[in-house]
Amino acid sequence: MSQYLSEQEIIRRDKLKKLQEAGINPYPAPLFPVTHYSADIKSKFSEETKDQFAAVCVAGRIMSINDKGKVFFIKIQDSKGIIQLYVKRDDICPEEDKSFWDNVVKHGLDLGDIIGVTGFVFITKTGETSIHTQTLTLLTKSLKPLPVVKRDEEGHVFDEVTDPEFRYRQRYADLIINPSVKETFAKRTKLVNTIREFLNERGALEVDTPVLQSIPGGAAARPFITHHNALDVPFYLRIANELYLKRLIVGGFDWVYEFSRNFRNEGMDRTHNPEFTILEWYTAYKDYYWMMETTEQLFEKAAIALHGTTDVTIGETLVSFKAPFKRISIFDAIKENTGIDISDKDETGLREVCKQLHIDVAPNIGKGKLIDEIFGATSEHKYVQPTFIIDYPVEMSPLTKKHRSKAGLVERFELMINGKEIANAYSELNDPIDQRERFEEQVKLMERGDDEAMFIDNDFLRALEYGMPPTSGIGIGIDRLCMMLLNQASIQDVLLFPQMRPEKFEEE
């Protein structure tokens, strides 16, 4: 195995062996009674409060070692920050036996090792809040060196590792050496909790629906296919949870929501990952006008929760999440950006427009997909400030109620922010006969070769036949929303473990 190890890894394994030979367990039992954390100590310690810190127990990963002979200055990083340890040989070793100092502190410790210490807090002559160590325990020996980063005198990183291949594959190491990454994911959780609080306060009920589905419904997307051995039938990883949440509205719930892990067997880029998180909620007796107002309120609250203001910097652009948001129909948006009115064009006419605008389209897609291609190529990226694109043609929206006053359209909106779709919402179609006809149109598209067309879900149609009240529903891309509110350029930066091509390891 040693032929595949670096020189530093070989040295660390040699240290490990020597520690074990000296009777020191480098991986002791997990219980270590931590009482304090670095950030709390540094923010609360003073001359007036020093009695509260006369006995502390902390643990963390070694980020720097300064050997002064019989004294070591060690900086450790715990879950809340970095703090300095003052480690003196005569304080942690009995007078007659200095073997622990020699075996562990002097010759056994490396950057990345995890240690636990007890002691008392004081301020050094240089003014740094530190822990005067009285006992030191090696809790975990690190066998792989951490990547080298530049740190200031406090030990904080000021020049982070930016190589995405390393960062995304070895997120565990990325989190250790790049403090801002940990902050990003803490804020992501805060965002999700803010949304939950918003919905729960209004009476919504969080639910769970199946990830394995016999029919991949609720969206136009290519699914992942798997096989259920016991039943000997194919199953699909869900592309959406929409149809199951609507079943619950049929069953008598007024407002349900789910943070859904979805899977779509499609391309990968800086805004797409095959596994992603979406929030969907469905509310009885509401329509898409109510949904727009509620969505504005939610996004405004989320921005304030993370930034204390509705003005958020995305890239180099200041985006205002202050309600109300602009509203424009999809046909007017295309006309606004191309000068072409496509509202009365059939499939042949739309293909001519695509040709005129130099948009390549597949020969097997229908009218709805053609309109979507035109909007995506000419208009979507133009809407940087939050904008509701509303009133889509019926061909684009097989699950949406027909518009109450505009023939050929449906009551649907997509929310665009920074040129990307963040949310998709409807007044939901609850006419089972109309819904069956829409599904049948999707089957025709599938027969033409459209591998994103929807299947017929007969059980969902049966549920609608029992009667679903007027309902409004929405899907919000949580990963994209995180990208924007946390000012991250890539979806991989807001996913702890983004999907990547499998790594090839050398055989040992």
LUMDODO-32812 format. One line per field, with one value per residue (C-alpha): x, y, z. Coordinates in steps of 0.25 Angstrom, whole numbers. Layout:
N
u	c(X, ...) $
v	c(Y, ...) $
w	c(Z, ...) $
END
This chain:
508
u	c(0, 12, 15, 2, 4, 11, 23, 15, 5, 16, 22, 8, 6, 19, 15, 2, 10, 20, 8, 2, 15, 16, 2, -5, -19, -20, -35, -40, -55, -64, -68, -61, -69, -68, -73, -69, -67, -57, -66, -73, -60, -54, -67, -71, -57, -53, -47, -61, -65, -52, -58, -68, -56, -47, -50, -53, -52, -51, -48, -44, -35, -21, -19, -6, 6, 17, 28, 35, 42, 36, 24, 15, 4, -6, -18, -30, -43, -56, -70, -71, -57, -42, -36, -21, -16, -4, 2, 14, 21, 22, 7, 2, 12, 16, 30, 36, 30, 31, 28, 15, 21, 31, 22, 10, 12, 26, 27, 12, 4, 1, -8, -22, -21, -33, -30, -37, -32, -36, -31, -34, -36, -26, -21, -7, 3, 0, -15, -20, -31, -25, -27, -16, -16, -15, -19, -18, -24, -21, -35, -33, -20, -20, -14, -15, -10, -19, -17, -9, -16, -12, -16, -15, -9, -22, -21, -33, -33, -31, -28, -37, -35, -44, -41, -55, -50, -44, -55, -67, -61, -55, -65, -61, -47, -53, -62, -49, -41, -51, -59, -68, -73, -78, -85, -92, -98, -102, -109, -116, -122, -126, -133, -141, -145, -150, -159, -164, -167, -174, -183, -185, -190, -201, -206, -199, -196, -182, -184, -175, -179, -172, -159, -160, -172, -179, -182, -172, -183, -184, -174, -168, -155, -147, -147, -137, -142, -139, -145, -153, -148, -159, -170, -162, -167, -160, -160, -156, -149, -159, -157, -168, -177, -188, -198, -197, -199, -211, -217, -216, -224, -234, -233, -237, -225, -226, -211, -199, -185, -172, -157, -156, -143, -145, -137, -137, -128, -123, -111, -102, -97, -96, -111, -115, -112, -119, -122, -128, -138, -151, -162, -176, -189, -203, -215, -229, -239, -228, -223, -211, -213, -213, -201, -193, -196, -192, -179, -175, -177, -169, -157, -157, -157, -146, -137, -139, -136, -123, -118, -127, -132, -139, -128, -119, -106, -106, -92, -90, -105, -114, -127, -139, -148, -158, -172, -179, -172, -174, -184, -184, -190, -181, -186, -184, -170, -166, -171, -164, -151, -152, -163, -170, -184, -186, -199, -207, -197, -198, -187, -183, -182, -175, -164, -163, -160, -150, -143, -144, -138, -127, -132, -130, -141, -144, -154, -162, -166, -180, -185, -183, -169, -166, -172, -163, -151, -154, -156, -143, -134, -139, -146, -143, -129, -134, -142, -132, -142, -152, -163, -175, -177, -192, -203, -196, -203, -210, -200, -189, -197, -204, -207, -212, -226, -231, -231, -244, -245, -234, -236, -225, -217, -216, -214, -200, -187, -173, -164, -151, -140, -126, -130, -134, -147, -148, -163, -174, -189, -203, -217, -218, -226, -237, -246, -243, -249, -240, -228, -230, -230, -218, -210, -215, -208, -196, -196, -197, -184, -177, -181, -174, -161, -162, -156, -160, -175, -184, -189, -204, -206, -219, -219, -218, -229, -238, -234, -239, -252, -255, -254, -242, -246, -241, -226, -214, -200, -185, -172, -159, -145, -138, -124, -126, -132, -120, -111, -117, -119, -105, -99, -93, -90, -91, -102, -90, -87, -100, -100, -92, -89, -92, -93, -79, -74, -69, -55, -45, -36, -23, -24, -16) $
v	c(0, 10, 11, 19, 28, 42, 44, 51, 40, 30, 39, 40, 25, 23, 33, 25, 12, 19, 24, 10, 4, 14, 9, 22, 19, 29, 26, 25, 24, 35, 41, 54, 64, 77, 89, 101, 105, 115, 126, 127, 127, 138, 147, 145, 144, 156, 160, 161, 147, 139, 131, 125, 120, 115, 101, 98, 86, 88, 79, 82, 80, 85, 96, 101, 97, 107, 99, 107, 95, 93, 101, 99, 109, 101, 106, 97, 99, 94, 95, 110, 115, 115, 117, 116, 106, 109, 96, 95, 82, 83, 86, 74, 63, 59, 63, 49, 44, 53, 42, 47, 60, 53, 43, 51, 66, 67, 56, 51, 62, 67, 78, 72, 63, 65, 67, 70, 79, 84, 96, 111, 123, 134, 146, 145, 156, 158, 160, 147, 139, 126, 113, 109, 94, 85, 72, 68, 56, 51, 48, 45, 43, 49, 41, 50, 65, 76, 85, 97, 110, 124, 129, 142, 143, 138, 126, 130, 126, 138, 131, 119, 107, 109, 97, 91, 77, 76, 84, 76, 63, 64, 73, 68, 75, 87, 89, 88, 98, 108, 114, 122, 108, 104, 118, 116, 103, 108, 119, 109, 102, 116, 119, 105, 107, 121, 115, 105, 115, 124, 112, 106, 119, 120, 106, 98, 83, 77, 63, 52, 45, 34, 35, 22, 23, 14, 26, 38, 49, 63, 69, 68, 62, 49, 40, 30, 16, 5, -9, -14, -29, -34, -28, -31, -17, -5, 8, 22, 32, 43, 55, 63, 60, 68, 58, 51, 65, 67, 54, 59, 71, 61, 54, 67, 74, 89, 92, 82, 84, 76, 78, 68, 61, 60, 53, 56, 48, 61, 70, 76, 90, 101, 102, 87, 75, 62, 61, 74, 79, 86, 91, 89, 93, 92, 100, 98, 109, 118, 122, 127, 141, 138, 129, 141, 150, 138, 135, 150, 150, 138, 143, 156, 149, 140, 151, 159, 147, 144, 159, 168, 175, 172, 177, 165, 165, 154, 154, 169, 172, 178, 170, 175, 165, 176, 172, 174, 167, 171, 162, 160, 149, 140, 145, 159, 156, 149, 161, 171, 164, 160, 169, 157, 153, 138, 138, 133, 124, 109, 99, 102, 117, 115, 106, 118, 127, 118, 118, 133, 134, 124, 114, 100, 91, 76, 71, 63, 74, 80, 94, 96, 92, 101, 113, 109, 108, 122, 128, 121, 126, 140, 145, 137, 143, 157, 157, 160, 166, 157, 156, 147, 141, 138, 133, 121, 114, 102, 93, 96, 93, 79, 80, 94, 100, 107, 122, 128, 139, 137, 126, 116, 120, 114, 121, 119, 127, 124, 133, 138, 144, 147, 141, 128, 121, 119, 115, 110, 111, 108, 109, 94, 86, 79, 74, 59, 59, 70, 65, 51, 58, 66, 53, 47, 59, 56, 41, 46, 54, 42, 34, 45, 43, 54, 46, 57, 56, 51, 37, 35, 33, 26, 26, 41, 42, 33, 42, 55, 47, 47, 63, 72, 86, 98, 98, 106, 99, 103, 97, 105, 101, 102, 100, 111, 120, 117, 121, 134, 138, 133, 139, 126, 125, 110, 100, 91, 102, 100, 85, 78, 66, 70, 59, 57, 46, 34, 35, 25, 20, 13, -2, -4) $
w	c(0, 3, -12, -13, -1, -1, 8, 18, 19, 21, 33, 39, 39, 45, 56, 58, 60, 70, 78, 79, 83, 94, 99, 94, 87, 76, 74, 88, 92, 87, 100, 103, 112, 104, 112, 104, 90, 84, 79, 93, 101, 92, 92, 107, 114, 122, 135, 141, 136, 138, 149, 139, 131, 142, 137, 123, 114, 99, 87, 72, 61, 61, 51, 55, 64, 69, 76, 87, 93, 107, 102, 90, 85, 78, 71, 70, 61, 67, 61, 64, 62, 66, 79, 84, 94, 103, 106, 116, 118, 133, 134, 127, 131, 145, 149, 149, 135, 123, 113, 109, 105, 97, 90, 88, 88, 83, 73, 71, 67, 53, 47, 46, 58, 67, 82, 95, 106, 120, 126, 129, 121, 121, 112, 107, 107, 93, 96, 91, 99, 101, 109, 119, 117, 129, 122, 107, 100, 86, 81, 66, 59, 45, 34, 22, 22, 20, 8, 11, 12, 16, 29, 37, 51, 57, 49, 40, 26, 16, 4, 2, -7, -19, -28, -30, -33, -19, -12, -17, -17, -3, 3, 17, 15, 8, 21, 30, 22, 16, 27, 18, 12, 26, 27, 14, 18, 32, 25, 15, 28, 33, 20, 20, 35, 31, 20, 30, 40, 30, 25, 39, 44, 34, 37, 26, 29, 26, 20, 13, 0, -8, -14, -22, -31, -41, -50, -51, -51, -47, -57, -71, -69, -72, -60, -54, -55, -44, -42, -30, -28, -19, -28, -41, -47, -51, -42, -44, -35, -34, -43, -35, -23, -28, -31, -17, -10, -19, -14, 0, -4, -9, 4, 12, 16, 13, 12, 11, 7, 6, 4, -7, -12, -27, -38, -52, -62, -70, -72, -62, -61, -51, -49, -51, -42, -45, -30, -24, -14, -17, -8, -13, -6, -9, -3, -5, -9, -14, -28, -35, -31, -16, -19, -25, -13, -3, -11, -10, 5, 6, -2, 5, 18, 14, 9, 22, 30, 23, 21, 29, 17, 4, -5, -8, -16, -27, -34, -36, -37, -26, -26, -18, -12, -7, -11, -20, -32, -47, -54, -70, -79, -86, -99, -95, -90, -103, -111, -102, -104, -119, -125, -130, -125, -125, -118, -130, -137, -138, -138, -152, -149, -137, -144, -154, -142, -137, -150, -151, -137, -140, -129, -132, -128, -128, -139, -129, -119, -120, -118, -103, -104, -116, -108, -96, -105, -111, -97, -91, -103, -104, -91, -78, -76, -77, -64, -53, -43, -38, -49, -50, -64, -65, -73, -81, -93, -90, -98, -88, -75, -75, -60, -60, -59, -72, -70, -66, -76, -86, -97, -100, -87, -73, -59, -57, -54, -53, -44, -51, -42, -48, -61, -56, -52, -37, -36, -44, -39, -44, -41, -41, -51, -44, -55, -57, -71, -76, -68, -75, -89, -85, -81, -94, -102, -94, -99, -113, -111, -104, -117, -125, -117, -106, -95, -85, -87, -76, -73, -71, -56, -55, -40, -39, -49, -40, -28, -36, -39, -24, -25, -22, -17, -25, -21, -24, -24, -25, -27, -22, -26, -12, -18, -28, -17, -8, -20, -21, -6, -3, -15, -20, -35, -36, -31, -26, -16, -9, -9, 1, -8, -22, -33, -40, -49, -41, -36, -40, -28, -30, -25, -12) $
END
